[in-house]
Amino acid sequence: MKLKQLTKVALLAAASMMAFQASAAYPDGKPIGTMVAYGPGGATDFQARIATLAAGKTDFIGAPIYIVNKPGAGGRTGWNWFASEAPKDGYMLAAYNVPHFIAQSIVFDTAYSIDTLEPVGNWGADPAVLIVSKDSPFNTVEELLAHAEANPGAVTVSGAGKFVGHHIAYLQFAKASGKDMTYIPAKGGVDALRMVKAGEVTAGFNNLSDSARSAADLKILAVADLTRHDYLPDVRTLMEAGVDVDDSSVNFRGLMVPAGTPQDVVDYLASKVPAMFNDKKTQGKMVSTNSPSRIMSRDEVLTMWSERQTYLTELLAGLQ
């Protein structure tokens, strides 16, 4: 073999070895970003910061995680960027919200879907709750619906955006109750909560976690889930209030990478992320801030995504 050819072979071998070593060394202490498709201070942002607190420990990922906020269009701005432009090297993760991103990929033309994203673990499941301001004349679901019956179209209900969990809870609520109400999409959960507190809307659907932390400024009328929640044991489910709304709007949250990320990186994260979420200090912080925790492995999340895709396709066909 000629010297030139030998040199070329040697260079290719060296490049392959360097690539292997770089992959094997991941993350090599290098900080890892996590994109949150909602603004600072909302439930997803707030919980993502808690859920990733232990990332730098050697027992977990072994590298610190920082948050990058890319809010807009109910999450579509950030998730479109993530699926189409984010680096596929494991150094940029994203927080997912289900049913949000799945419902949006069904209804809108998006770059993201369950086929273009890869989960590595789930940290929480946050139900939607029906809320009114503390000064509202309504103290029960029944009183609110009686007002809607007497004043068609007058009841306004805020939520974090279109085809997010809050919107799905509203669509189910309006259909099951048979009342003529108006949905007002806000610029994220924080803004939707503010609208209720300020009396700019009659009511709202928002995250249980955010609403529980703001309980002094609100009345929480019902939970959009199959059972009552430990954080709000005295608050009925919508089903208990006579409105047939199930758990389709419960907001699952976790971390993912773009499809195309090297499988060894996906496997590494999948082996470390659920354990990171279960860190004792992290779980203590989740409980103390009324942030519902539900830890799931990559395989469990893949199953959940697939089931929600099927269910939401059917649900949204009947609610839009």
C-alpha positions as CSV (number, residue, x, y, z in Angstrom):
1,M,0.0,0.0,0.0
2,K,1.3,3.4,-0.9
3,L,2.4,5.9,1.8
4,K,-0.4,8.3,0.9
5,Q,-3.0,5.5,1.2
6,L,-1.5,4.4,4.5
7,T,-1.7,7.9,5.8
8,K,-5.3,8.2,4.8
9,V,-6.2,4.9,6.5
10,A,-4.4,6.0,9.6
11,L,-6.2,9.3,9.7
12,L,-9.6,7.6,9.2
13,A,-8.8,5.2,12.0
14,A,-7.7,8.0,14.3
15,A,-10.9,9.9,13.5
16,S,-13.0,6.8,14.2
17,M,-11.2,6.2,17.5
18,M,-11.7,9.9,18.5
19,A,-15.4,9.7,17.7
20,F,-15.7,6.5,19.7
21,Q,-13.9,8.0,22.7
22,A,-16.0,11.2,22.5
23,S,-19.2,9.1,22.5
24,A,-17.9,6.8,25.3
25,A,-16.9,9.8,27.4
26,Y,-20.3,11.5,27.1
27,P,-21.0,13.9,28.7
28,D,-17.4,14.4,29.9
29,G,-18.6,17.1,32.5
30,K,-19.7,19.4,29.7
31,P,-22.9,21.3,30.7
32,I,-26.1,20.1,29.1
33,G,-28.9,22.4,28.0
34,T,-32.6,21.7,28.5
35,M,-35.1,23.6,26.3
36,V,-38.4,24.5,27.9
37,A,-41.0,25.5,25.4
38,Y,-42.7,27.8,28.0
39,G,-41.7,31.0,29.8
40,P,-39.8,31.3,33.1
41,G,-41.9,30.8,36.2
42,G,-44.5,28.4,34.7
43,A,-45.0,24.9,36.0
44,T,-42.9,23.2,33.3
45,D,-40.0,25.7,33.8
46,F,-40.3,25.6,37.6
47,Q,-40.4,21.8,37.8
48,A,-37.7,21.3,35.1
49,R,-35.3,23.3,37.3
50,I,-36.1,21.1,40.3
51,A,-36.1,17.8,38.4
52,T,-32.6,18.4,37.1
53,L,-31.0,19.7,40.3
54,A,-29.0,16.4,40.8
55,A,-27.8,16.2,37.2
56,G,-24.2,16.9,38.1
57,K,-23.8,14.1,40.6
58,T,-21.6,11.3,39.4
59,D,-24.3,8.7,40.2
60,F,-26.6,10.5,37.7
61,I,-25.7,12.2,34.4
62,G,-22.4,13.6,35.7
63,A,-22.8,17.0,34.1
64,P,-24.8,20.1,35.2
65,I,-28.0,21.1,33.4
66,Y,-29.0,24.6,32.5
67,I,-32.4,25.8,31.2
68,V,-33.1,27.5,27.9
69,N,-36.6,29.0,27.5
70,K,-38.1,29.2,24.0
71,P,-41.8,30.1,24.6
72,G,-44.5,30.8,22.1
73,A,-47.6,29.4,20.4
74,G,-48.4,27.1,23.3
75,G,-45.1,25.3,23.0
76,R,-44.9,25.0,19.2
77,T,-42.1,27.6,18.8
78,G,-39.7,25.7,21.1
79,W,-40.6,22.2,20.0
80,N,-40.4,23.0,16.3
81,W,-36.9,24.4,16.9
82,F,-35.9,21.4,18.9
83,A,-37.1,18.8,16.4
84,S,-35.6,20.6,13.4
85,E,-32.6,22.6,14.6
86,A,-31.4,21.4,18.0
87,P,-28.0,19.6,18.0
88,K,-28.3,15.8,18.0
89,D,-25.3,15.1,20.3
90,G,-26.9,14.8,23.7
91,Y,-25.9,18.3,24.8
92,M,-29.4,19.8,24.2
93,L,-32.4,18.1,25.8
94,A,-35.9,19.4,26.0
95,A,-38.8,19.1,28.4
96,Y,-41.9,17.5,26.9
97,N,-45.5,18.0,27.8
98,V,-48.1,15.4,27.0
99,P,-50.8,15.8,25.9
100,H,-49.6,19.1,24.6
101,F,-47.0,18.2,21.9
102,I,-48.9,15.1,20.7
103,A,-52.3,17.0,20.4
104,Q,-50.6,19.9,18.5
105,S,-48.8,17.4,16.1
106,I,-52.2,16.0,15.4
107,V,-54.0,19.3,14.8
108,F,-51.2,21.4,13.3
109,D,-48.4,21.0,10.8
110,T,-45.4,20.7,13.1
111,A,-41.8,19.5,12.8
112,Y,-42.4,17.4,15.9
113,S,-44.3,14.2,16.7
114,I,-43.7,11.0,18.6
115,D,-41.7,9.9,15.6
116,T,-39.2,12.8,15.7
117,L,-38.5,12.8,19.4
118,E,-37.0,10.3,21.8
119,P,-37.9,10.3,25.5
120,V,-35.3,9.5,28.2
121,G,-37.6,9.7,31.3
122,N,-40.7,11.2,32.9
123,W,-40.7,13.2,36.2
124,G,-44.3,14.2,36.7
125,A,-48.0,14.1,36.0
126,D,-49.8,17.3,36.7
127,P,-53.6,17.4,36.4
128,A,-55.6,20.4,35.2
129,V,-57.9,22.0,37.7
130,L,-60.9,24.3,37.2
131,I,-60.3,27.6,39.0
132,V,-61.9,31.0,39.7
133,S,-60.6,34.1,41.5
134,K,-61.0,34.3,45.2
135,D,-63.6,37.1,44.7
136,S,-65.7,35.1,42.2
137,P,-69.3,34.6,43.2
138,F,-69.0,30.9,42.2
139,N,-68.1,28.4,44.8
140,T,-68.9,25.2,43.0
141,V,-68.9,23.7,39.5
142,E,-72.7,23.5,39.7
143,E,-73.0,27.3,40.3
144,L,-70.6,28.1,37.4
145,L,-72.5,25.9,35.0
146,A,-75.9,27.3,36.2
147,H,-74.5,30.8,35.3
148,A,-73.4,29.5,31.9
149,E,-76.8,28.0,31.3
150,A,-78.5,31.3,32.0
151,N,-75.9,33.3,30.0
152,P,-74.9,31.4,26.9
153,G,-71.4,32.4,25.7
154,A,-70.8,34.8,28.6
155,V,-68.6,32.4,30.6
156,T,-64.9,32.8,29.6
157,V,-62.3,30.2,30.5
158,S,-58.5,30.8,30.2
159,G,-55.8,28.2,29.5
160,A,-52.1,28.2,28.6
161,G,-52.8,28.0,24.8
162,K,-54.4,26.0,22.1
163,F,-54.4,22.2,22.3
164,V,-52.5,22.1,25.5
165,G,-53.8,20.1,28.5
166,H,-55.8,23.1,29.7
167,H,-57.5,23.4,26.3
168,I,-58.3,19.7,26.2
169,A,-59.8,19.9,29.7
170,Y,-61.9,22.8,28.5
171,L,-63.1,21.0,25.4
172,Q,-64.1,18.0,27.4
173,F,-65.8,20.2,30.0
174,A,-67.8,22.2,27.5
175,K,-68.8,19.1,25.6
176,A,-69.8,17.0,28.7
177,S,-71.7,19.9,30.3
178,G,-73.4,21.0,27.1
179,K,-72.9,24.6,28.0
180,D,-72.0,27.4,25.6
181,M,-68.7,28.9,26.9
182,T,-65.7,30.7,25.4
183,Y,-62.1,29.6,25.6
184,I,-59.4,32.3,25.9
185,P,-55.9,31.0,25.1
186,A,-53.2,32.9,27.1
187,K,-49.5,33.2,26.5
188,G,-48.6,30.3,28.8
189,G,-49.8,29.0,32.1
190,V,-48.5,32.0,34.1
191,D,-50.5,34.4,32.0
192,A,-53.6,32.2,32.1
193,L,-53.4,32.1,35.9
194,R,-52.9,35.9,36.1
195,M,-56.1,36.3,34.0
196,V,-58.1,34.4,36.5
197,K,-56.6,36.1,39.6
198,A,-57.3,39.5,38.0
199,G,-60.9,38.6,37.1
200,E,-60.2,39.1,33.4
201,V,-62.0,35.8,32.7
202,T,-64.8,34.0,34.5
203,A,-62.7,30.9,35.2
204,G,-59.7,28.9,34.0
205,F,-58.1,25.6,33.6
206,N,-54.6,25.5,35.0
207,N,-52.0,23.2,36.4
208,L,-52.7,21.7,39.8
209,S,-49.2,22.6,40.9
210,D,-49.3,26.3,40.0
211,S,-52.9,26.6,41.4
212,A,-52.0,24.9,44.7
213,R,-49.2,27.3,45.2
214,S,-51.6,30.2,44.4
215,A,-54.4,28.8,46.5
216,A,-54.7,32.0,48.6
217,D,-55.7,34.0,45.5
218,L,-58.0,31.3,44.0
219,K,-60.9,29.0,44.5
220,I,-60.1,25.5,43.1
221,L,-63.5,24.1,42.1
222,A,-62.5,20.7,40.7
223,V,-59.7,18.4,39.4
224,A,-59.8,17.0,35.8
225,D,-58.6,13.5,36.8
226,L,-60.1,10.2,37.7
227,T,-59.4,10.6,41.4
228,R,-58.8,13.4,43.9
229,H,-55.2,14.5,44.4
230,D,-53.2,14.1,47.6
231,Y,-52.3,17.8,47.5
232,L,-56.0,18.8,47.3
233,P,-57.9,16.1,49.1
234,D,-61.0,18.2,49.7
235,V,-61.4,19.2,46.0
236,R,-63.7,17.0,44.0
237,T,-63.1,15.6,40.6
238,L,-65.2,16.9,37.7
239,M,-66.8,13.5,37.6
240,E,-67.8,13.8,41.2
241,A,-69.4,17.2,40.2
242,G,-71.4,15.4,37.6
243,V,-69.4,16.4,34.5
244,D,-67.9,13.4,32.6
245,V,-64.3,14.6,32.2
246,D,-61.5,12.0,32.5
247,D,-57.7,12.2,32.8
248,S,-56.9,13.0,29.1
249,S,-55.6,16.4,30.0
250,V,-53.2,15.3,32.8
251,N,-49.9,16.9,31.9
252,F,-47.0,14.4,31.8
253,R,-43.6,16.0,31.9
254,G,-40.2,14.6,31.2
255,L,-37.0,14.9,29.2
256,M,-36.3,14.0,25.6
257,V,-33.7,14.3,22.8
258,P,-34.3,14.8,19.0
259,A,-34.5,11.6,16.9
260,G,-31.1,11.0,15.4
261,T,-29.2,11.3,18.6
262,P,-26.7,8.5,18.9
263,Q,-28.2,5.4,20.4
264,D,-25.5,5.1,23.0
265,V,-26.2,8.6,24.2
266,V,-30.0,7.9,24.4
267,D,-29.3,4.7,26.3
268,Y,-26.9,6.5,28.7
269,L,-29.5,9.2,29.5
270,A,-32.3,6.7,29.8
271,S,-30.3,4.8,32.4
272,K,-29.5,7.9,34.4
273,V,-32.4,10.3,34.1
274,P,-35.2,8.4,36.0
275,A,-32.8,7.8,38.9
276,M,-31.9,11.5,38.9
277,F,-35.6,12.4,39.1
278,N,-35.8,10.1,42.1
279,D,-33.0,11.8,44.1
280,K,-34.1,12.2,47.7
281,K,-33.4,16.0,47.8
282,T,-35.2,16.5,44.4
283,Q,-38.2,14.5,45.6
284,G,-38.4,16.5,48.8
285,K,-38.4,19.7,46.8
286,M,-41.1,18.4,44.5
287,V,-43.3,17.6,47.5
288,S,-42.7,20.9,49.2
289,T,-43.7,22.9,46.1
290,N,-46.9,20.9,45.4
291,S,-45.3,19.5,42.2
292,P,-46.8,16.1,41.4
293,S,-44.2,13.4,40.7
294,R,-44.6,10.4,38.5
295,I,-41.3,8.8,37.5
296,M,-41.3,6.6,34.4
297,S,-38.6,4.9,32.4
298,R,-37.9,5.5,28.7
299,D,-39.8,2.3,27.8
300,E,-42.8,3.3,29.9
301,V,-42.8,6.7,28.3
302,L,-42.7,5.2,24.8
303,T,-45.7,3.1,25.7
304,M,-47.5,6.2,27.2
305,W,-46.8,8.3,24.1
306,S,-48.1,5.6,21.8
307,E,-51.3,5.2,23.8
308,R,-51.9,8.9,24.0
309,Q,-51.3,9.3,20.3
310,T,-54.1,6.8,19.6
311,Y,-56.4,8.2,22.2
312,L,-55.9,11.9,21.4
313,T,-56.4,11.3,17.7
314,E,-59.9,9.9,18.5
315,L,-60.7,12.4,21.2
316,L,-59.7,15.5,19.1
317,A,-61.7,14.3,16.1
318,G,-64.8,14.5,18.2
319,L,-64.0,17.8,20.1
320,Q,-62.7,20.3,17.5
